Amino acid sequence: MENIKNILVRVPNWIGDAVFCEPSIKSIKNNFTHSNITILARPWVAPLFLNNTSVSGCIEYDPEGIHRGIAGRIRLIKTLRKKQYDLAILFQNAFDAAFLTFIARIPERWGYSTDGRGFLLTKSVRVTGDIKTSHEVFYYKNLLKQIGLNVDIDLKPKLYISDIENEFAERFLMENGLTSARPITGINPGASYGKAKRWLSERFAGVAGRLMNEYRAQIIIFGSKGDAVECREVAEGLKGDLINLCGRTNLRELISLIKRCSLFITNDSGPMHISASLGVPTVAVFGSTDPRLTAPLGENVSVIKKDMECSPCFERECRYGHYECLKMVTVDDVLAASVRFLRAGVNG
């Protein structure tokens, strides 16, 4: 173990899952204090780990671009071989992750024995029933623990923002007429997973409008290009200090601007986990998924989930077509949770 100096960590492909890996990456660094840790991640996930003191570098894995097809895989394998990693830790569960590190001749390869890949790993861990029903942050910690590493009890992910990024956010707010003297509320009405995670746009607008009228809140609407319809529907129903940033930020800009929010109201999504990990008061609406497994982790989090016989179903779209798990969440439910944070004066 003392000979391990160069470590590759393959993180999952979803932003929220990758955020949940962060405490385990700190644990890896604590076990291998003199090692260099490189993250292998999809392009939309990799920027999460910038400025992280446990991480020395990042390689973007883009199988739809530069690493597409056999030639692209060979290109990545050559890159990994050239780096001469001593150990690969695979938080991503796919066969592909184990196969690439095996072909890249990384001598130690650790991960869960999922997707029929156990024979490619030098240390594999079986996924037991209790881990399947635990919060996802334990899933990654458990892998390290079962392999024999010392695992601390720190379970809260953390993201890091540079001085330059803080300056960008400050300048953005000033140029757009937003002031820290009044609450800045982030609204995130999208969710790339599917419609069964998306609370009704008119209800997001209803909450935002009440906060604007009663608390003089300033609203920033966040979303990717794929959330354009939902973001537009929210914006159309509002008047006042509002900025619609749908599709206008990269991930690092998104992170730095969410950090400036007094409150973040969101569906179960990647930005939800970003907000919580930044310490921003977060109100999260859950539909088809289970907060016992993937609730945002932070000091100031309020999860709103309605109990139904058919939920959680984890479907992208409601199999019955009624979406009652989302429709049962009212404007008053979300407003009450939001107001508690604003009245307490909690901020990130």
PLY file of the C-alpha trace (Angstrom):
ply
format ascii 1.0
element vertex 348
property float x
property float y
property float z
element edge 347
property int vertex1
property int vertex2
end_header
0.00 0.00 0.00
2.86 2.38 0.73
3.96 2.02 -2.90
0.73 3.51 -4.20
1.54 7.04 -5.32
-0.62 7.58 -8.40
-4.37 6.89 -8.13
-7.12 7.07 -10.73
-10.71 7.47 -9.48
-13.53 6.82 -11.95
-16.58 8.75 -10.77
-20.22 8.22 -11.87
-21.80 9.91 -14.86
-24.53 11.86 -13.05
-23.73 15.12 -11.24
-25.56 14.13 -8.05
-23.86 10.73 -7.87
-20.48 12.34 -8.45
-21.14 14.86 -5.66
-21.85 11.93 -3.31
-18.38 10.54 -4.14
-16.61 13.61 -2.78
-16.43 12.51 0.89
-14.98 9.17 -0.24
-12.35 10.91 -2.35
-11.29 12.76 0.80
-11.08 9.38 2.55
-8.84 8.04 -0.22
-6.54 11.02 0.18
-6.44 10.51 3.96
-5.35 6.90 3.44
-2.78 7.76 0.77
-1.62 11.16 1.98
1.35 11.39 -0.39
-0.51 10.20 -3.46
-1.73 12.10 -6.49
-5.41 11.51 -7.22
-6.72 11.96 -10.76
-10.44 11.95 -11.52
-11.73 10.18 -14.65
-15.14 11.64 -15.47
-17.55 12.51 -18.24
-17.14 16.11 -19.52
-20.26 17.44 -17.79
-19.14 16.01 -14.42
-15.40 16.70 -14.40
-15.61 20.43 -13.48
-17.17 19.51 -10.12
-13.73 18.57 -8.83
-11.86 21.74 -9.76
-10.25 23.45 -6.74
-10.68 20.28 -4.64
-7.60 19.96 -2.43
-7.76 16.15 -2.51
-7.56 16.06 -6.30
-4.42 16.61 -8.38
-5.99 16.51 -11.83
-8.84 15.37 -14.03
-9.19 13.46 -17.30
-12.39 13.92 -19.29
-13.76 10.69 -20.75
-15.91 11.50 -23.78
-17.15 8.34 -25.57
-19.42 10.46 -27.77
-16.51 12.65 -28.84
-12.75 12.19 -28.73
-13.05 8.70 -27.22
-15.78 7.45 -29.56
-15.47 3.97 -31.03
-12.51 1.61 -30.91
-10.00 4.27 -31.96
-11.25 6.60 -29.22
-11.04 3.90 -26.55
-7.48 3.12 -27.64
-6.64 6.82 -27.36
-7.90 6.87 -23.77
-6.11 3.64 -22.88
-2.83 5.07 -24.18
-3.38 8.18 -22.04
-3.98 6.07 -18.94
-0.94 3.87 -19.61
1.26 6.92 -20.04
0.21 8.21 -16.60
1.38 4.95 -14.95
-1.31 4.69 -12.30
-0.69 2.31 -9.41
-4.35 2.00 -8.45
-7.78 2.57 -9.98
-10.81 2.94 -7.71
-14.06 2.56 -9.62
-17.04 4.35 -8.11
-18.77 4.02 -11.47
-20.38 0.59 -11.70
-20.19 -0.25 -15.40
-18.22 -3.07 -17.00
-16.57 -0.46 -19.23
-14.84 1.19 -16.26
-13.20 -2.06 -15.19
-12.34 -3.09 -18.75
-10.58 0.19 -19.58
-8.43 0.14 -16.44
-7.62 -3.54 -17.01
-6.48 -2.93 -20.59
-4.58 0.16 -19.41
-2.55 -2.22 -17.19
-3.26 -0.45 -13.94
-2.00 -3.08 -11.47
-4.58 -2.52 -8.69
-8.26 -2.15 -9.65
-10.87 -1.86 -6.89
-14.63 -1.66 -7.20
-17.99 -3.31 -6.72
-18.48 -6.60 -8.57
-21.40 -5.19 -10.56
-22.21 -5.65 -14.24
-20.31 -8.96 -14.41
-16.94 -7.26 -14.06
-15.59 -8.88 -10.89
-13.00 -10.96 -12.77
-11.37 -7.75 -14.05
-10.83 -6.37 -10.54
-7.99 -7.18 -8.16
-10.26 -6.35 -5.20
-14.01 -6.62 -5.66
-16.83 -6.03 -3.20
-20.29 -7.57 -3.44
-23.27 -5.23 -3.22
-25.33 -6.45 -0.26
-28.98 -5.76 0.48
-28.28 -3.32 3.29
-26.08 -1.19 1.04
-28.73 -1.13 -1.69
-31.18 0.42 0.78
-28.72 2.91 2.33
-28.11 6.48 1.29
-25.84 6.63 -1.74
-23.03 8.40 0.10
-22.66 5.22 2.20
-22.43 3.16 -0.99
-19.10 4.73 -1.91
-17.79 4.81 1.65
-18.67 1.13 2.06
-16.55 0.16 -0.94
-13.47 1.66 0.70
-14.30 0.19 4.10
-14.80 -3.34 2.76
-11.49 -3.15 0.92
-9.77 -2.30 4.19
-9.20 1.45 4.12
-9.77 3.68 7.11
-13.03 5.52 6.50
-13.99 8.61 8.49
-17.53 9.59 9.42
-17.59 12.74 7.29
-20.55 12.21 4.95
-21.24 15.74 3.73
-19.97 16.55 0.24
-18.21 19.83 -0.33
-17.50 21.83 -3.46
-14.80 24.47 -3.73
-14.95 27.87 -5.42
-11.88 29.86 -6.47
-11.33 33.56 -5.88
-11.73 34.19 -9.61
-15.09 32.42 -9.58
-16.21 34.44 -6.57
-15.24 37.61 -8.42
-17.25 36.45 -11.45
-20.35 35.91 -9.31
-19.96 39.27 -7.57
-19.57 41.05 -10.90
-22.53 39.20 -12.41
-24.85 40.22 -9.59
-23.72 43.82 -9.75
-24.08 44.06 -13.54
-27.58 42.60 -13.36
-28.77 44.86 -10.58
-29.03 42.21 -7.87
-28.10 43.11 -4.31
-27.16 41.05 -1.27
-29.33 43.40 0.80
-32.40 41.43 -0.35
-32.87 37.65 -0.62
-31.66 36.04 -3.83
-33.69 32.92 -4.54
-32.56 30.33 -7.07
-35.29 28.41 -8.89
-34.40 25.15 -10.64
-37.53 23.81 -12.40
-35.87 21.21 -14.62
-34.56 17.67 -14.15
-32.83 15.84 -16.98
-33.88 12.44 -15.58
-37.45 12.87 -16.77
-40.90 14.35 -16.19
-41.49 12.24 -13.06
-38.93 14.41 -11.26
-40.33 17.76 -12.41
-42.70 19.67 -10.15
-45.22 21.82 -12.01
-43.73 24.98 -13.52
-46.73 27.10 -12.52
-46.20 26.11 -8.91
-42.54 27.10 -9.02
-43.79 30.43 -10.38
-46.39 30.60 -7.61
-43.76 30.20 -4.90
-41.38 32.65 -6.58
-44.14 35.24 -6.98
-45.10 35.02 -3.31
-41.46 35.40 -2.26
-41.06 38.41 -4.53
-44.22 40.08 -3.21
-43.85 39.24 0.48
-40.07 39.12 0.96
-38.83 41.34 -1.89
-36.92 38.34 -3.20
-34.81 38.56 -6.33
-35.15 35.49 -8.56
-32.56 33.65 -10.64
-33.91 30.80 -12.76
-31.33 28.09 -13.41
-31.43 25.32 -15.98
-29.72 23.62 -18.90
-30.72 24.10 -22.53
-32.96 21.05 -22.15
-34.95 22.86 -19.44
-35.88 25.79 -21.69
-39.63 25.11 -21.67
-39.88 24.80 -17.88
-37.70 27.85 -17.25
-39.69 29.96 -19.70
-42.98 28.87 -18.11
-41.72 29.98 -14.70
-40.40 33.30 -15.98
-43.57 34.19 -17.92
-45.66 34.28 -14.77
-43.39 36.65 -12.85
-42.74 40.39 -12.72
-39.91 42.10 -10.88
-36.23 41.43 -10.31
-35.75 38.23 -12.29
-33.01 36.71 -14.43
-33.53 33.60 -16.55
-30.15 31.90 -16.89
-31.44 28.78 -18.64
-28.67 27.42 -20.87
-26.45 30.45 -20.25
-23.95 29.11 -17.69
-21.30 26.43 -17.65
-21.05 24.18 -14.60
-18.48 26.29 -12.75
-20.49 29.48 -13.31
-23.59 27.66 -12.11
-21.80 26.61 -8.92
-20.48 30.09 -8.17
-23.89 31.71 -8.73
-25.81 29.14 -6.67
-23.39 29.90 -3.84
-24.64 33.50 -3.86
-28.26 32.47 -3.36
-30.00 32.98 -0.02
-32.31 30.08 -0.91
-32.48 27.43 -3.63
-35.79 25.77 -4.61
-35.35 22.76 -6.81
-36.43 19.41 -8.14
-34.38 16.30 -7.38
-31.48 17.05 -9.73
-27.76 17.73 -10.00
-28.09 21.42 -9.04
-29.99 20.32 -5.91
-26.91 18.42 -4.72
-24.63 21.29 -5.70
-26.69 23.73 -3.63
-26.72 21.51 -0.54
-23.00 20.82 -0.75
-22.34 24.57 -0.86
-24.32 25.07 2.34
-27.07 27.05 0.61
-30.53 26.58 2.20
-32.18 24.09 -0.14
-35.85 23.18 -0.56
-36.08 20.00 -2.66
-39.21 18.50 -4.20
-39.09 14.73 -4.77
-41.40 12.82 -7.10
-40.63 9.32 -8.37
-37.34 8.91 -6.49
-36.55 8.09 -2.87
-34.93 10.70 -0.59
-33.83 7.91 1.75
-31.33 6.98 -0.98
-30.47 10.28 -2.61
-31.58 13.19 -0.42
-29.25 16.20 -0.58
-26.82 16.24 2.32
-26.20 19.50 4.11
-26.94 21.53 7.21
-29.83 23.47 5.67
-31.98 21.10 3.64
-35.75 20.62 3.55
-37.06 17.68 1.49
-40.71 17.62 0.42
-42.01 14.19 -0.57
-45.60 12.95 -0.54
-46.29 9.34 0.43
-48.10 7.33 -2.20
-48.60 3.62 -2.69
-46.93 3.75 -6.10
-44.00 5.95 -5.06
-41.06 5.73 -5.13
-41.20 4.01 -8.50
-37.96 5.50 -9.93
-39.63 5.87 -13.33
-38.70 8.71 -15.69
-42.37 9.14 -16.61
-45.44 8.21 -14.58
-46.61 4.75 -15.66
-50.18 5.75 -14.80
-49.97 9.19 -16.37
-51.24 11.10 -13.33
-47.99 12.31 -11.66
-49.86 12.57 -8.36
-46.65 12.30 -6.30
-45.73 15.73 -7.71
-49.21 17.24 -7.95
-49.80 16.59 -4.25
-46.95 18.99 -3.40
-48.59 22.40 -3.06
-47.30 25.93 -3.36
-47.96 26.34 0.36
-45.81 23.27 1.16
-42.79 24.69 -0.62
-43.44 28.25 0.48
-43.59 27.24 4.15
-40.22 25.49 3.95
-38.73 28.43 2.08
-40.01 31.02 4.53
-38.56 29.11 7.48
-35.09 29.52 5.99
-35.59 33.18 5.11
-36.93 34.06 8.56
-34.06 32.24 10.23
-31.62 34.30 8.20
-29.72 31.17 7.21
-27.31 31.57 4.33
-24.53 29.62 2.64
0 1
1 2
2 3
3 4
4 5
5 6
6 7
7 8
8 9
9 10
10 11
11 12
12 13
13 14
14 15
15 16
16 17
17 18
18 19
19 20
20 21
21 22
22 23
23 24
24 25
25 26
26 27
27 28
28 29
29 30
30 31
31 32
32 33
33 34
34 35
35 36
36 37
37 38
38 39
39 40
40 41
41 42
42 43
43 44
44 45
45 46
46 47
47 48
48 49
49 50
50 51
51 52
52 53
53 54
54 55
55 56
56 57
57 58
58 59
59 60
60 61
61 62
62 63
63 64
64 65
65 66
66 67
67 68
68 69
69 70
70 71
71 72
72 73
73 74
74 75
75 76
76 77
77 78
78 79
79 80
80 81
81 82
82 83
83 84
84 85
85 86
86 87
87 88
88 89
89 90
90 91
91 92
92 93
93 94
94 95
95 96
96 97
97 98
98 99
99 100
100 101
101 102
102 103
103 104
104 105
105 106
106 107
107 108
108 109
109 110
110 111
111 112
112 113
113 114
114 115
115 116
116 117
117 118
118 119
119 120
120 121
121 122
122 123
123 124
124 125
125 126
126 127
127 128
128 129
129 130
130 131
131 132
132 133
133 134
134 135
135 136
136 137
137 138
138 139
139 140
140 141
141 142
142 143
143 144
144 145
145 146
146 147
147 148
148 149
149 150
150 151
151 152
152 153
153 154
154 155
155 156
156 157
157 158
158 159
159 160
160 161
161 162
162 163
163 164
164 165
165 166
166 167
167 168
168 169
169 170
170 171
171 172
172 173
173 174
174 175
175 176
176 177
177 178
178 179
179 180
180 181
181 182
182 183
183 184
184 185
185 186
186 187
187 188
188 189
189 190
190 191
191 192
192 193
193 194
194 195
195 196
196 197
197 198
198 199
199 200
200 201
201 202
202 203
203 204
204 205
205 206
206 207
207 208
208 209
209 210
210 211
211 212
212 213
213 214
214 215
215 216
216 217
217 218
218 219
219 220
220 221
221 222
222 223
223 224
224 225
225 226
226 227
227 228
228 229
229 230
230 231
231 232
232 233
233 234
234 235
235 236
236 237
237 238
238 239
239 240
240 241
241 242
242 243
243 244
244 245
245 246
246 247
247 248
248 249
249 250
250 251
251 252
252 253
253 254
254 255
255 256
256 257
257 258
258 259
259 260
260 261
261 262
262 263
263 264
264 265
265 266
266 267
267 268
268 269
269 270
270 271
271 272
272 273
273 274
274 275
275 276
276 277
277 278
278 279
279 280
280 281
281 282
282 283
283 284
284 285
285 286
286 287
287 288
288 289
289 290
290 291
291 292
292 293
293 294
294 295
295 296
296 297
297 298
298 299
299 300
300 301
301 302
302 303
303 304
304 305
305 306
306 307
307 308
308 309
309 310
310 311
311 312
312 313
313 314
314 315
315 316
316 317
317 318
318 319
319 320
320 321
321 322
322 323
323 324
324 325
325 326
326 327
327 328
328 329
329 330
330 331
331 332
332 333
333 334
334 335
335 336
336 337
337 338
338 339
339 340
340 341
341 342
342 343
343 344
344 345
345 346
346 347
